[in-house]
Amino acid sequence: MTEKVIIAGSGGQGVLTLGIFIAKIGFSEGKNVTWLPTYGAEKRGGFSFCYTVVSDEEIFSPVVESPDTLILFDQRAYDVYKEKINQQTYVVVNSNLVKNINKNNKNFFEIDATKIAKEINFIQAMNVVMFGAYFQLKKIFKIETVYNVMKQMLKGKKEDTFLKNKIAFEKGMEFFK
């Protein structure tokens, strides 16, 4: 199994955090992983993306030319990466911020992650909602590992931060059940 993911959006949306989260989950499950972040000089709002690869095999390059999955947080991300979509690519977009799309792919999934995150009063977890959708669609990780890594990454934060992220993850999963 090899899963090549490109996650893209704007700085401050949790793009890089989601990429490292996926890498840590894969690593925790004994997989080889790479995580290659790229972001603009701006603190918030600049274009941000990362390549994350999780594999049973040795990974020879962290660069993802042909993604298995694209997780796109906003219109600019879609516009930049739409040429990489083929019939096998899973595409998960935040429908609140991606409006101008061409759905010529059977694996094209829209979720209003912004709205869902606002409904649970935790907009910071929009990326976790997106991950929940991805998790449900691809089913390549164990749910126990997701929760363990989430706890590890949120160690030192308030207990309700984990609970809010858990709810965001579950809402994302529920959307595609």
Wavefront OBJ file of the C-alpha trace (Angstrom):
o trace
v 0.000 0.000 0.000
v 1.223 3.449 -0.938
v -0.865 6.568 -0.389
v 0.378 9.829 -1.928
v -1.503 12.883 -0.675
v -1.337 16.554 -1.596
v -3.010 18.896 0.884
v -3.344 22.535 -0.126
v -4.958 25.746 1.036
v -4.044 29.000 2.717
v -1.788 29.567 5.680
v -3.747 29.332 8.936
v -6.175 26.666 7.692
v -4.226 23.754 9.151
v -2.843 22.415 5.874
v 0.603 21.547 7.228
v -0.803 20.254 10.510
v -3.064 17.861 8.627
v -0.126 16.607 6.560
v 1.994 15.874 9.602
v -1.022 14.300 11.322
v -1.416 11.830 8.444
v 2.334 11.126 8.471
v 2.318 10.477 12.227
v -0.649 8.126 11.917
v 1.147 6.170 9.190
v 4.358 6.070 11.218
v 2.437 4.862 14.273
v 1.088 2.015 12.160
v 4.611 0.956 11.159
v 4.585 2.498 7.683
v 7.294 4.483 5.959
v 6.324 8.135 5.701
v 7.480 11.422 4.252
v 6.103 14.904 4.820
v 7.251 17.798 2.660
v 5.737 21.177 3.609
v 5.829 24.334 1.531
v 4.410 27.693 2.489
v 4.645 31.354 1.624
v 6.465 33.949 3.676
v 3.176 35.328 4.960
v 2.158 34.189 8.412
v -1.508 33.761 7.442
v -3.217 33.708 4.087
v -0.272 32.773 1.862
v -0.476 29.678 -0.303
v 0.400 26.570 1.657
v 0.666 22.936 0.645
v 2.353 19.725 1.619
v 3.082 16.331 0.191
v 2.550 13.373 2.504
v 3.404 9.826 1.474
v 2.563 6.742 3.540
v 3.795 3.370 2.286
v 4.596 -0.218 3.160
v 7.527 0.106 0.755
v 10.586 2.320 0.767
v 9.786 5.874 -0.362
v 12.294 7.197 -2.878
v 11.013 10.772 -3.152
v 8.837 12.962 -0.942
v 7.588 14.863 -4.009
v 4.113 13.834 -5.176
v 3.690 14.166 -8.929
v 0.627 11.938 -9.294
v -1.468 12.041 -6.102
v -3.769 9.271 -4.938
v -5.643 11.920 -2.959
v -5.985 15.697 -3.122
v -7.377 17.473 -0.047
v -8.137 21.036 -1.129
v -9.183 23.691 1.359
v -9.902 26.639 -0.946
v -10.373 27.760 -4.555
v -6.745 28.714 -5.081
v -5.680 25.201 -4.024
v -8.139 23.653 -6.474
v -6.998 25.946 -9.278
v -3.339 25.048 -8.691
v -3.855 21.267 -8.504
v -6.834 20.541 -10.786
v -4.478 19.408 -13.573
v -3.240 16.565 -11.343
v -6.717 15.005 -11.110
v -7.223 11.773 -13.015
v -10.001 9.167 -12.825
v -8.323 7.332 -9.918
v -7.581 10.424 -7.828
v -9.711 10.959 -4.746
v -10.493 14.660 -4.448
v -11.889 16.065 -1.194
v -12.778 19.761 -1.299
v -14.137 22.202 1.229
v -17.284 23.190 -0.686
v -17.637 26.410 1.297
v -14.421 27.778 -0.227
v -14.197 25.850 -3.510
v -16.996 26.925 -5.842
v -15.674 26.863 -9.408
v -15.009 23.163 -10.049
v -15.177 20.582 -12.788
v -16.465 17.301 -11.376
v -15.282 15.034 -14.164
v -14.141 12.401 -11.697
v -16.151 9.675 -9.951
v -14.035 10.152 -6.811
v -14.824 13.844 -6.331
v -16.203 14.635 -2.862
v -17.456 17.938 -1.497
v -17.914 18.649 2.191
v -18.719 22.002 3.775
v -16.020 21.616 6.394
v -16.168 25.310 7.302
v -19.881 25.085 8.133
v -19.441 21.870 10.126
v -16.557 23.348 12.126
v -18.629 26.469 12.849
v -21.606 24.327 13.950
v -19.461 22.737 16.653
v -18.074 26.184 17.597
v -14.513 25.217 16.713
v -13.540 26.694 13.344
v -9.906 25.773 14.045
v -10.869 22.130 13.430
v -11.937 22.610 9.809
v -8.877 20.595 8.764
v -9.889 17.784 11.135
v -13.366 17.706 9.557
v -11.644 17.331 6.175
v -9.504 14.537 7.594
v -12.601 12.736 8.906
v -14.067 12.778 5.397
v -10.774 11.512 3.927
v -10.527 8.802 6.596
v -14.050 7.561 5.858
v -13.533 7.553 2.093
v -10.117 5.854 1.996
v -10.254 3.594 5.085
v -6.497 3.044 5.204
v -5.832 3.740 8.894
v -7.099 2.295 12.162
v -9.398 4.591 14.112
v -7.563 3.779 17.367
v -4.339 5.083 15.841
v -6.075 8.308 14.782
v -7.259 8.966 18.345
v -3.874 8.078 19.859
v -1.971 10.396 17.513
v -4.558 13.134 18.025
v -4.062 12.894 21.803
v -0.288 12.912 21.350
v -0.358 15.993 19.106
v -2.694 17.843 21.484
v -0.749 16.902 24.621
v -0.484 19.899 26.887
v -3.646 21.520 25.492
v -6.923 21.753 27.385
v -8.855 18.465 27.584
v -11.802 19.953 25.712
v -9.494 20.669 22.745
v -9.104 16.932 22.177
v -12.844 16.412 22.582
v -13.668 19.163 20.072
v -11.191 17.710 17.558
v -12.653 14.242 18.110
v -16.129 15.599 17.383
v -14.838 17.391 14.256
v -13.223 14.159 13.036
v -16.422 12.190 13.658
v -18.564 14.815 11.901
v -16.298 14.557 8.854
v -16.627 10.767 8.868
v -20.411 10.902 9.302
v -20.769 13.122 6.253
v -19.778 10.258 3.927
v -21.303 7.300 5.764
l 1 2 3 4 5 6 7 8 9 10 11 12 13 14 15 16 17 18 19 20 21 22 23 24 25 26 27 28 29 30 31 32 33 34 35 36 37 38 39 40 41 42 43 44 45 46 47 48 49 50 51 52 53 54 55 56 57 58 59 60 61 62 63 64 65 66 67 68 69 70 71 72 73 74 75 76 77 78 79 80 81 82 83 84 85 86 87 88 89 90 91 92 93 94 95 96 97 98 99 100 101 102 103 104 105 106 107 108 109 110 111 112 113 114 115 116 117 118 119 120 121 122 123 124 125 126 127 128 129 130 131 132 133 134 135 136 137 138 139 140 141 142 143 144 145 146 147 148 149 150 151 152 153 154 155 156 157 158 159 160 161 162 163 164 165 166 167 168 169 170 171 172 173 174 175 176 177
